[in-house]
Amino acid sequence: MSLTADVKAELIAVRDPRPSVRIAESTALLRFAGGLHSIAGRVAVEAEVDSPIAAKRIARDIAEIYGVRPEIAHVQASGSRDGDFFAVRVIDGGETLARQTGLLDARRRPVRGLPNKLTTGTRHDLAAVWRGAFIATGTLSEPGRSAALEITCPSGEAAMALVGAAHRIGIASKAREVRGVPRVVVREPDAIKGMLVAMGAVGTASEWDQLRQRREVRAGVNRLVNFDDANLRRSAQAAVAACARVERALEILGDDVPEHLREAGNLRLTHRDASLDELGQHADPPLTKDAVAGRIRRLLAMADKRAEQDGIPGTEAAVAAAEAAEAARTA
């Protein structure tokens, strides 16, 4: 099962006996899963969900809370929608149900957002609003850069009402439009986990968080490995360049190289991958890394000055050829 299906299955199983909580969840479900329709001049309330279990749950709650008996219809996939849907419809008594749930105001006008009594209710009521909205149109993606808990909304007003409810619970969310469709998104990992727990999907929240932690550890290890590989590559490239310049310097100066500078150059060529500290230990007598570095620097400067006087390529000219040869060797 996908994470979204796991969350919805867990939320459908939540049963809070408090009347205000049940009303908040049922109203949010009806608002986000469908809404109001006019059938033969009568107001009908309809909600479409992607699970027969969710449809039965909605029908049962409507019957128990409002005393009306909905019908459930199987709606086959069509157009851009994948999978089958299940419609919960109330035609007889639909207008009365719409008024009772706050989907119609006192003047028989559809409410575009959510009834004020829901968005100003208790924390349990607000969590029930989110639970109903998620069962209706919610999705949860896997942990990672694009992780999100998202709910598709029927209107911008409904999206803002949902954002306000989340804020009152203490969880940050944002309303946005994607191809003209309002959505509410929770992106921060801790906020996603917090909202799952608040809605009642405690088990899925724990699994999602464990998956997130495993991926973060794996990503951290990969970053360290990549960092070490990059350092090794840079070190190897620096060693190739240094040896190429020293070889060119000894070639330019020939017999005119001072003996102590020749020894430093030969140390570099004999121990190509060694650090300056290690080169100093190989010298006889041992030298500090600053002494080795200074001698090699003077060797290169002397050779470059001679090359400029003679009008020939200096030590840097040997680097590109050496790097190309090394790349071909390791390819």
C-alpha positions in Angstrom: 0.0 0.0 0.0 1.1 3.6 -0.7 1.7 6.0 2.2 -1.5 7.8 1.3 -3.5 4.6 1.5 -1.9 3.7 4.8 -2.8 7.1 6.3 -6.4 7.0 5.0 -6.9 3.4 6.3 -5.7 4.5 9.7 -7.8 7.7 9.8 -11.0 5.9 8.7 -10.6 3.6 11.7 -10.5 6.5 14.2 -13.7 6.8 16.2 -14.1 9.8 18.4 -17.4 9.7 20.2 -17.6 13.5 20.9 -20.5 15.0 18.9 -18.6 18.2 17.9 -15.7 16.1 16.6 -17.9 13.9 14.5 -19.7 16.9 13.1 -16.4 18.6 12.2 -15.0 15.5 10.5 -18.3 14.8 8.6 -18.7 18.4 7.4 -15.0 18.6 6.2 -15.5 15.3 4.4 -18.6 16.5 2.6 -17.0 19.9 1.8 -13.7 18.5 0.4 -15.0 15.3 -1.2 -17.8 16.9 -3.1 -20.4 19.4 -2.0 -23.7 20.6 -3.2 -25.6 19.7 -6.4 -29.0 20.5 -7.8 -30.9 17.5 -8.9 -34.4 18.0 -10.3 -34.6 21.3 -8.6 -33.7 19.9 -5.3 -30.4 20.5 -3.3 -28.4 17.3 -3.1 -25.4 16.6 -0.9 -22.7 14.4 -2.5 -19.2 13.2 -1.6 -16.9 11.1 -3.8 -14.1 9.1 -2.2 -11.7 6.5 -3.6 -12.5 3.8 -1.0 -15.6 1.8 -0.4 -14.7 1.6 3.3 -14.5 5.5 3.4 -17.9 5.7 1.7 -19.5 3.4 4.2 -18.0 5.3 7.0 -19.4 8.6 5.7 -22.8 7.1 5.1 -22.9 5.7 8.6 -21.9 8.9 10.3 -24.4 10.9 8.3 -27.2 8.5 9.3 -26.2 8.4 13.0 -25.6 12.2 13.4 -28.3 13.7 11.1 -30.9 10.9 10.8 -30.9 10.7 7.0 -30.0 7.6 5.0 -27.6 8.3 2.1 -27.2 6.1 -0.9 -23.8 4.8 -2.1 -23.1 4.5 -5.8 -20.1 3.1 -7.6 -18.6 5.6 -10.1 -16.2 4.2 -12.7 -13.0 6.0 -13.7 -13.3 8.4 -16.6 -11.3 11.2 -18.1 -8.3 12.2 -16.1 -9.3 10.3 -13.0 -7.6 7.0 -12.4 -9.3 4.2 -10.4 -12.9 3.8 -9.3 -14.7 6.2 -6.9 -17.7 5.8 -4.6 -20.3 8.5 -4.3 -22.3 9.1 -1.1 -25.5 11.0 -2.0 -28.3 12.5 0.0 -31.1 13.7 -2.2 -34.2 13.5 0.0 -33.4 15.8 2.8 -30.3 17.1 1.1 -31.1 20.8 1.7 -31.8 20.2 5.4 -28.5 18.3 5.7 -26.7 21.1 3.9 -28.1 23.6 6.3 -27.2 21.5 9.3 -23.6 21.0 8.2 -23.2 24.6 7.3 -22.7 24.0 3.6 -25.6 26.3 3.0 -26.1 29.6 4.9 -29.4 31.0 6.2 -30.1 32.5 2.7 -29.6 29.2 0.9 -26.2 30.4 -0.4 -23.4 27.8 -0.6 -20.6 28.4 1.9 -17.3 28.6 -0.1 -15.0 28.0 2.8 -15.8 26.1 6.0 -18.4 27.1 8.7 -16.9 29.4 11.3 -18.0 27.1 14.1 -15.6 24.5 12.8 -12.5 26.7 12.4 -13.0 28.2 15.8 -13.6 24.9 17.7 -11.4 23.0 20.0 -8.1 21.4 19.1 -9.9 18.0 18.7 -12.5 19.7 16.4 -9.7 21.3 14.3 -7.8 17.9 14.0 -11.1 16.3 12.9 -11.5 18.9 10.2 -8.0 18.0 8.8 -8.8 14.3 9.2 -12.0 14.6 7.2 -10.2 16.7 4.5 -7.4 14.2 4.2 -9.7 11.2 3.9 -11.4 13.2 1.1 -8.5 14.5 -1.0 -5.3 14.1 1.0 -1.9 12.7 -0.2 1.3 11.9 1.6 4.6 11.5 -0.2 7.7 9.7 0.9 10.4 11.5 2.9 12.9 13.5 0.9 13.4 16.8 -0.7 9.9 16.8 -2.2 8.2 15.4 0.9 4.7 16.9 1.5 1.4 16.3 3.1 -1.1 17.9 0.7 -4.8 18.4 0.5 -6.7 19.5 -2.7 -9.3 22.1 -1.9 -12.6 22.9 -3.5 -12.0 26.7 -3.3 -9.4 29.2 -2.1 -11.6 30.0 0.9 -11.6 26.4 1.9 -7.8 26.3 1.6 -7.4 29.4 3.8 -9.8 27.9 6.4 -7.7 24.7 6.5 -4.5 26.8 6.9 -6.1 28.7 9.8 -7.1 25.4 11.4 -3.6 24.0 11.1 -2.2 27.3 12.6 -4.5 26.9 15.6 -3.2 23.4 16.1 0.4 24.8 16.0 1.4 23.3 12.6 2.7 25.5 9.7 1.0 25.0 6.4 0.7 27.0 3.2 -2.0 27.5 0.6 -1.0 27.6 -3.1 -2.5 27.0 -6.5 -1.3 24.3 -8.9 -2.7 24.7 -12.4 -5.6 26.7 -11.0 -6.5 24.2 -8.3 -6.2 25.4 -4.6 -4.1 23.2 -2.4 -2.8 23.2 1.2 0.7 21.9 1.8 2.6 20.9 4.9 6.3 20.5 4.0 8.6 20.6 7.0 9.3 17.0 8.2 8.5 17.7 11.8 5.3 19.5 10.8 4.2 16.5 8.6 4.8 14.1 11.5 2.9 16.4 13.9 -0.1 16.7 11.6 -0.3 12.9 11.1 -0.3 12.5 14.8 -2.8 15.2 15.4 -5.2 13.7 12.8 -4.9 10.3 14.4 -2.5 8.4 12.0 0.0 7.7 14.8 1.3 4.4 13.3 1.9 5.9 9.9 3.6 8.9 11.5 6.0 6.6 13.3 6.8 4.6 10.1 7.2 7.8 8.0 9.6 9.3 10.6 11.7 6.1 10.8 11.9 6.1 7.0 12.9 9.8 7.0 15.7 9.1 9.6 17.1 6.1 7.6 17.2 8.2 4.4 18.9 11.1 6.2 21.6 8.7 7.6 22.1 7.2 4.1 22.2 10.7 2.6 24.8 11.8 5.2 27.0 8.7 4.5 26.8 9.4 0.7 27.8 13.0 1.3 30.8 12.0 3.3 31.8 9.4 0.7 31.5 11.9 -2.1 33.4 14.5 -0.1 36.2 12.0 0.5 36.3 11.1 -3.1 36.4 14.7 -4.2 39.3 15.4 -1.7 41.2 12.3 -3.1 40.7 13.5 -6.6 41.9 17.0 -5.8 45.0 15.6 -3.9 45.8 13.4 -6.9 45.5 16.2 -9.3 47.7 18.5 -7.2 50.4 15.8 -6.9 50.4 15.3 -10.7 50.7 19.0 -11.3 53.5 19.4 -8.7 55.5 16.5 -10.1 55.1 17.8 -13.7 56.4 21.2 -12.7 59.4 19.8 -10.8 60.3 17.6 -13.8 60.1 20.5 -16.1 62.2 22.7 -13.7 65.0 20.1 -13.5 64.9 19.8 -17.3 65.2 23.6 -17.8 68.0 24.1 -15.3 70.0 21.0 -16.2 73.3 21.0 -14.4 72.8 24.6 -13.0 70.4 23.4 -10.2 71.8 24.0 -6.7 72.3 20.7 -5.0 69.9 21.3 -2.1 67.1 22.3 -4.5 67.8 19.3 -6.7 67.5 17.1 -3.6 64.1 18.6 -2.8 62.9 18.1 -6.4 64.1 14.5 -6.4 62.2 13.9 -3.1 59.0 15.2 -4.7 59.5 12.9 -7.8 60.5 9.8 -5.8 57.5 10.1 -3.3 54.8 11.5 -5.6 51.8 11.0 -3.3 53.6 12.0 0.0 52.7 15.1 1.9 55.2 17.8 2.6 55.6 16.5 6.1 56.4 13.1 4.8 58.8 14.4 2.2 60.7 16.2 5.1 61.0 12.9 6.9 62.5 11.2 3.9 65.2 13.9 3.6 68.7 13.4 5.0 68.9 15.1 7.4 65.2 15.4 8.0 63.6 18.8 7.1 60.4 20.6 8.2 57.5 20.8 5.7 58.1 24.6 5.4 61.8 23.9 4.4 60.8 21.4 1.8 58.0 23.7 0.4 60.4 26.6 0.3 63.1 24.7 -1.6 60.6 23.4 -4.2 59.2 26.9 -4.5 62.6 28.4 -5.2 63.4 25.6 -7.7 60.3 26.4 -9.7 60.9 30.1 -9.5 64.5 29.7 -10.7 63.4 27.5 -13.6 60.5 29.8 -14.7 62.9 32.8 -14.7 65.4 30.9 -16.9 62.6 29.8 -19.2 61.5 33.4 -19.6 65.0 34.5 -20.4 65.5 31.7 -23.0 62.0 32.2 -24.5 60.9 28.6 -23.8 57.8 27.2 -22.0 58.0 27.4 -18.3 57.0 24.8 -15.6 53.3 25.5 -15.9 53.3 24.3 -19.5 54.0 20.7 -18.4 50.9 20.6 -16.1 48.2 20.3 -18.8 50.0 17.4 -20.6 50.6 15.6 -17.4 46.9 15.9 -16.3 45.7 14.6 -19.7 48.1 11.6 -19.5 46.8 10.8 -16.0 43.2 11.1 -17.0 43.8 8.7 -19.9 45.6 6.3 -17.6 42.7 6.2 -15.1 39.9 6.2 -17.6 
